[in-house]
Amino acid sequence: MRVDRISTNSRGGEVATTTVLSSRWFIAASGVLMQVALGAVYAWSVFRIPLTRAYGWTISEVTMAFELAILVLGLAAFFGGAWMRRAGPRPIAVLAAFLYGLGTILAGQSHTVACLYVSYGVIAGAGLGLGYIVPVATLIRWFPDKRGMITGIAVAGFGAGALVTAPIAETLIAAVGLPVTFAVLGISYFVIIILAAIFMRNPPVGYAPDGARLSSAGASVVQNLTLSQAARTWQWYGLWLVLFLNTVAGIAIISQASPMAQEISHVSSVKAAGLVGIISIANGAGRFLWAWFSDAIGRKRVFVTMFLVQAAAFMLLSNVTSFVSLAILSFIILLCYGGGFGTMPAFAADYFGSKDIGSIYGLILTAWGVAGVVGPSAMAHVREATSQYQGALRVMALITFVSAILPLLLHPPVTLRSAGDRSILDAVKH
């Protein structure tokens, strides 16, 4: 790891006089590793049937543990982001490792649904939120020149977590049972996140990569706003709503993937379970691809495109009967779902600066928690009311189509520093 010359300013802060090169990619790799461990939460469906058989709980009761974990994740991400500003990323990552690992281990010892909710929903969920915000907020600072790409890479690990964890968990459950499986996974999560936490640190003050100006608006046109300043702008609420709507659409599919496939395409439960793996790949890939694309065409255009693509996919999905068509369209929707998480951190940094992005984006992530409850419930209720998934899918098509208007209304809450910044701001706006 190479750190080039560092000088000290008049206030005692470090200022990078050249660049820090190899270190930021090593930190990025550590962040991806951390996100893979955290993203194992998306493999929760693997535990649904074993838990119902072992303790007599209903599918809805077991699913609630996942929904609660996502809700707590959003809240914990905000507190973690606010704490990062004072303590740096490493202490938050260490606490995340402890809570996520402990909550997972205790979930395996839960013999009542209330204990499951406390252990996995609250304790593990808090670890998830604290851990999730660390690499996102840290890497935005290390990669001001590639915000979309780097946040996409980081959270792609989260989307791919289920792909890695699901087959391991299934094998362990069959071989050693639920309690030991939860214990093995919990210890593994703890070790992986602790190892990644060792390398989590913020860049020197004034750091910029080769080709970027250290203190210019090129890396960030806006001034660095605090959380309280950002929360007083309507744009913050606009970004929250954009993430909420995009998440509702995707998580509705995630929550109903297997039963929807069985009802619409009349496949076996085993084949329907394969859809979960397919959409996990889409979830991870979309986080990188759309975020990387946003560096080229702008965050607004990416979200408008994703909403319109989802609207078309949901409408087509309501008229298909083959499993292949269902899988392809679900894949497209989950590409956009993942794309929202990959693109939004950079979107927020474009508007509010990167200095306090941990707490600002952490609070925006509460949209994920709320959507994690609203999306599955809405899909289930409309399905029950219409006695078929087709009606629910058409409702989602309408919601995503109308949602495409919202990103068009957004613009940065800034005052131009100079006429020379006007062209840069235009690029951010579009």
C-alpha positions in Angstrom: 0.0 0.0 0.0 1.6 3.3 -1.1 0.8 6.7 0.4 2.3 9.7 -1.4 3.4 12.9 0.2 1.1 14.3 2.9 1.5 17.9 4.2 -0.1 19.6 7.1 -2.3 22.7 6.8 -2.5 25.7 9.1 -5.2 24.0 11.2 -3.2 20.8 11.7 -5.2 18.8 9.2 -3.6 16.4 6.7 -3.7 17.5 3.1 -2.8 15.1 0.3 -0.3 16.9 -2.0 -0.3 14.1 -4.6 -2.5 11.0 -4.4 -3.1 7.8 -2.5 -3.3 5.1 -5.1 -3.1 1.4 -4.3 -4.7 1.8 -0.8 -8.1 2.9 -2.1 -8.5 -0.2 -4.2 -7.5 -2.4 -1.3 -10.1 -0.6 0.9 -12.6 -1.1 -1.9 -12.0 -4.8 -1.9 -12.4 -5.0 1.9 -15.7 -3.1 1.6 -17.0 -5.6 -1.0 -16.1 -8.5 1.3 -17.9 -6.9 4.2 -21.0 -6.3 2.0 -21.0 -10.0 0.9 -21.2 -11.1 4.5 -24.0 -8.6 5.3 -25.9 -9.4 2.1 -26.4 -13.0 3.4 -29.7 -11.6 4.9 -31.2 -12.0 1.4 -30.8 -15.8 1.9 -33.4 -15.7 4.7 -35.9 -17.6 2.5 -33.7 -20.7 3.0 -34.6 -20.8 6.6 -38.4 -20.3 6.2 -39.5 -23.9 5.8 -37.0 -25.4 8.2 -38.1 -23.0 10.9 -41.7 -23.6 10.3 -41.2 -27.4 10.6 -39.0 -27.2 13.6 -41.1 -24.8 15.7 -44.5 -24.8 14.1 -44.3 -21.1 13.2 -46.2 -19.9 10.1 -44.5 -18.6 7.0 -45.7 -15.1 7.8 -44.2 -15.2 11.3 -40.9 -16.4 10.0 -40.9 -13.8 7.2 -41.6 -11.0 9.7 -38.1 -11.6 11.2 -36.6 -10.6 7.8 -38.9 -7.6 7.4 -38.0 -6.4 10.9 -34.3 -6.9 10.2 -34.6 -4.6 7.1 -36.6 -2.0 9.0 -34.0 -1.9 11.8 -31.2 -1.9 9.1 -32.5 1.5 7.8 -32.6 3.0 11.3 -29.2 1.7 12.3 -27.6 2.9 9.1 -28.6 6.5 10.1 -27.1 6.2 13.5 -24.0 4.5 12.1 -23.5 7.3 9.6 -23.9 10.0 12.2 -21.4 8.2 14.5 -18.9 7.8 11.6 -18.4 11.5 11.4 -17.0 11.6 14.9 -15.3 8.2 15.3 -14.4 7.2 11.7 -15.5 3.9 10.0 -13.6 1.3 11.9 -15.4 1.3 15.3 -18.8 1.2 13.6 -17.6 -1.8 11.5 -16.4 -3.6 14.6 -19.7 -3.1 16.4 -21.5 -4.2 13.3 -19.5 -7.5 13.2 -20.4 -8.2 16.9 -24.1 -7.4 16.6 -24.6 -9.2 13.3 -22.7 -12.3 14.4 -24.3 -12.4 17.8 -27.8 -11.9 16.5 -27.4 -14.7 13.9 -26.1 -17.1 16.5 -28.9 -16.3 18.9 -31.5 -16.8 16.1 -30.5 -20.4 16.1 -31.2 -20.7 19.8 -34.6 -19.1 19.5 -37.5 -21.3 20.4 -40.2 -18.7 20.4 -41.0 -16.3 17.6 -40.5 -13.3 20.0 -36.9 -14.4 20.6 -36.4 -14.8 16.9 -37.6 -11.2 16.3 -35.3 -9.8 19.0 -32.2 -11.8 18.0 -32.4 -11.7 14.2 -34.8 -8.8 13.6 -33.3 -6.3 16.1 -29.8 -7.4 17.1 -28.7 -8.8 13.7 -30.7 -6.0 11.9 -28.8 -3.3 13.9 -25.5 -4.9 12.9 -26.6 -5.0 9.3 -27.4 -1.3 9.2 -24.2 -0.2 11.0 -22.1 -2.4 8.7 -23.9 -1.4 5.4 -23.2 2.3 5.7 -19.5 1.9 6.5 -18.1 0.9 3.0 -20.6 3.1 1.2 -19.8 6.3 3.0 -16.0 5.5 3.2 -15.6 4.7 -0.5 -17.4 7.8 -1.7 -14.6 9.8 -0.1 -11.9 7.6 -1.6 -13.4 7.7 -5.1 -14.7 11.3 -5.7 -14.0 10.8 -9.4 -16.0 7.5 -9.7 -18.8 7.9 -7.2 -21.4 5.9 -9.1 -19.0 3.1 -10.1 -17.5 2.6 -6.6 -20.8 2.6 -4.7 -22.1 0.2 -7.3 -19.2 -2.2 -6.7 -19.5 -1.9 -2.9 -23.3 -2.7 -2.7 -23.1 -5.3 -5.5 -21.4 -7.4 -2.8 -24.5 -7.0 -0.7 -26.7 -8.1 -3.6 -24.6 -11.2 -4.2 -24.5 -12.2 -0.6 -27.5 -14.6 -0.9 -25.9 -16.3 -3.9 -22.9 -17.2 -1.8 -24.8 -18.0 1.4 -27.9 -19.8 0.3 -26.2 -23.1 -0.9 -23.9 -23.1 2.1 -26.8 -22.7 4.5 -28.9 -25.4 2.7 -26.0 -27.9 3.0 -25.4 -27.1 6.6 -29.1 -27.3 7.6 -29.2 -30.8 6.1 -26.0 -31.9 7.7 -26.0 -30.4 11.2 -29.4 -28.8 11.8 -30.6 -25.3 12.4 -28.9 -24.2 15.6 -25.4 -25.2 14.5 -26.0 -23.7 11.0 -26.9 -20.3 12.6 -23.8 -20.6 14.9 -21.4 -21.4 12.0 -22.8 -18.6 9.9 -22.8 -16.1 12.8 -19.2 -16.8 13.6 -18.3 -16.6 9.9 -20.0 -13.2 9.5 -18.2 -11.9 12.6 -14.7 -13.0 11.3 -15.2 -11.7 7.8 -16.5 -8.3 8.9 -13.8 -7.9 11.5 -11.1 -8.6 8.9 -12.6 -6.0 6.6 -13.0 -3.5 9.4 -9.2 -3.5 10.0 -8.7 -1.7 6.6 -11.6 0.7 6.8 -10.4 4.3 7.2 -11.1 7.7 5.8 -8.7 9.4 3.2 -6.5 12.3 4.2 -8.2 15.7 4.3 -8.2 17.2 0.8 -7.5 13.9 -0.8 -8.1 13.6 -4.6 -7.0 11.0 -7.2 -4.8 11.8 -10.2 -6.4 14.3 -12.5 -8.8 15.7 -9.9 -8.4 19.0 -8.2 -8.0 18.8 -4.4 -10.4 21.6 -3.5 -12.3 22.4 -6.6 -15.9 21.8 -7.4 -14.9 19.2 -9.9 -15.3 16.4 -7.4 -18.4 18.0 -5.7 -20.1 21.0 -7.1 -22.2 21.5 -3.9 -20.9 22.6 -0.6 -20.6 19.9 2.0 -23.9 20.2 3.9 -24.5 18.8 7.4 -27.4 16.4 8.0 -29.5 19.1 9.5 -28.9 21.4 6.5 -29.6 18.6 4.0 -32.8 17.6 5.9 -34.1 21.2 5.6 -34.1 20.9 1.8 -36.9 19.4 -0.2 -34.4 17.6 -2.3 -33.5 15.3 0.6 -37.2 14.2 0.8 -37.3 13.8 -3.0 -34.3 11.4 -2.9 -35.9 9.5 0.0 -39.1 9.0 -2.0 -37.2 8.0 -5.1 -35.4 5.2 -3.2 -38.6 4.2 -1.4 -40.6 3.8 -4.7 -37.8 1.9 -6.4 -37.3 -0.4 -3.5 -41.0 -1.1 -3.1 -41.1 -2.4 -6.7 -38.2 -4.8 -6.4 -38.8 -6.1 -2.9 -42.4 -6.9 -3.9 -40.9 -9.4 -6.4 -38.3 -10.7 -3.9 -40.9 -11.4 -1.3 -43.2 -13.4 -3.7 -40.8 -14.9 -6.2 -41.3 -18.6 -5.4 -45.1 -18.7 -4.9 -45.6 -16.3 -7.9 -43.6 -18.5 -10.2 -45.6 -21.6 -9.1 -49.0 -19.8 -9.6 -48.2 -18.1 -12.9 -46.1 -20.7 -14.7 -47.3 -23.8 -12.8 -43.8 -25.1 -12.1 -42.7 -27.2 -9.1 -41.5 -25.6 -5.9 -38.0 -26.8 -6.6 -37.9 -25.1 -10.0 -39.6 -22.0 -8.5 -36.8 -21.8 -5.9 -34.3 -21.4 -8.8 -35.9 -18.0 -9.5 -34.6 -16.8 -6.2 -31.0 -17.5 -7.4 -31.7 -15.8 -10.7 -32.9 -12.6 -9.1 -30.1 -12.6 -6.6 -27.7 -12.4 -9.6 -29.7 -9.5 -11.0 -29.8 -7.7 -7.7 -26.0 -7.8 -7.4 -25.3 -7.0 -11.1 -27.8 -4.1 -11.2 -26.1 -2.4 -8.3 -22.9 -2.1 -10.3 -24.1 -1.7 -13.8 -26.7 1.1 -13.3 -24.4 2.9 -10.9 -21.5 2.8 -13.4 -23.9 3.9 -16.1 -24.9 6.9 -13.9 -21.4 8.3 -14.1 -21.8 8.6 -17.8 -25.4 9.8 -18.2 -26.3 11.2 -14.8 -28.2 9.9 -11.8 -31.6 11.5 -12.8 -31.6 9.8 -16.2 -30.7 6.5 -14.7 -33.7 6.6 -12.2 -36.1 7.7 -14.9 -34.9 4.9 -17.2 -35.2 2.3 -14.4 -38.7 3.3 -13.4 -39.9 3.2 -17.1 -38.1 -0.2 -17.6 -39.8 -1.6 -14.5 -43.2 -0.3 -15.6 -42.9 -2.1 -18.9 -41.6 -5.3 -17.2 -44.4 -5.4 -14.6 -47.0 -4.9 -17.3 -45.5 -7.7 -19.5 -45.2 -9.9 -16.4 -48.9 -9.7 -15.8 -49.5 -11.4 -19.1 -46.9 -14.2 -19.2 -47.4 -17.8 -18.4 -44.1 -19.4 -19.1 -41.4 -19.7 -16.5 -38.7 -18.5 -18.9 -40.5 -15.3 -19.6 -41.3 -14.8 -15.9 -37.6 -15.3 -15.0 -36.4 -12.8 -17.7 -38.8 -10.1 -16.7 -38.1 -10.6 -12.9 -34.4 -10.4 -13.7 -34.9 -7.0 -15.4 -37.0 -5.7 -12.4 -34.3 -6.8 -10.0 -31.6 -5.2 -12.1 -33.4 -1.9 -11.5 -34.0 -2.7 -7.8 -30.2 -3.2 -7.3 -29.5 -0.2 -9.4 -31.3 2.0 -7.0 -29.0 1.1 -4.1 -25.9 1.4 -6.3 -26.9 4.8 -7.7 -28.5 6.6 -4.7 -25.3 7.1 -2.5 -23.6 8.9 -5.4 -26.9 10.9 -6.1 -26.9 12.1 -2.5 -23.2 13.0 -2.6 -23.8 15.0 -5.8 -26.4 17.0 -4.0 -25.1 17.4 -0.5 -21.3 16.7 -0.7 -19.4 13.8 0.7 -18.2 15.1 4.1 -21.4 14.1 6.0 -22.7 11.6 3.5 -22.7 8.8 6.1 -25.4 10.3 8.2 -27.2 11.9 5.2 -27.4 8.7 3.2 -27.9 6.7 6.3 -31.1 8.6 7.0 -32.2 8.2 3.4 -31.8 4.4 3.9 -34.8 4.4 6.2 -36.7 4.4 2.9 -35.4 0.8 2.5 -36.7 -0.2 5.9 -40.1 1.2 5.3 -40.3 -0.2 1.8 -39.3 -3.6 3.2 -42.6 -3.6 5.1 -44.8 -1.8 2.6 -43.7 -3.7 -0.6 -44.3 -7.3 0.5 -47.5 -6.4 2.4 -48.9 -4.4 -0.5 -48.2 -7.2 -3.0 -49.8 -9.8 -0.7 -52.9 -7.7 0.0 -53.6 -6.9 -3.7 -53.0 -10.6 -4.5 -55.6 -11.6 -1.9 -58.0 -9.0 -3.1 -57.9 -10.0 -6.7 -57.2 -13.7 -6.2 -54.3 -13.6 -8.6 -50.9 -12.0 -9.1 -51.8 -10.4 -12.4 -53.7 -7.6 -10.7 -51.0 -6.9 -8.2 -48.4 -6.7 -11.1 -50.5 -4.2 -13.0 -50.8 -2.0 -10.0 -47.0 -2.1 -9.7 -46.7 -1.2 -13.4 -48.8 1.9 -12.8 -46.8 2.9 -9.6 -43.5 2.6 -11.3 -44.7 4.5 -14.5 -45.9 7.5 -12.4 -42.7 7.3 -10.3 -40.6 8.2 -13.4 -41.9 11.8 -13.0 -40.2 12.3 -9.6 -36.5 12.3 -10.6 -37.2 14.8 -13.4 -38.3 17.3 -10.7 -35.0 17.1 -8.7 -32.1 19.5 -9.0 -29.1 20.2 -6.7 -29.8 22.5 -3.7 -26.8 24.7 -4.5 -25.7 28.2 -5.2 -23.1 28.3 -8.0 -19.7 29.3 -6.7 -18.7 30.9 -10.0 -19.7 31.0 -13.7 -17.0 28.4 -14.3 -18.9 25.8 -12.3 -22.0 26.2 -14.4 -21.0 23.5 -16.9 -20.2 21.1 -14.1 -23.5 21.7 -12.4 -25.3 21.1 -15.6 -23.7 17.7 -15.8 -24.8 16.9 -12.3 -28.4 18.0 -13.0 -28.7 15.7 -16.0 
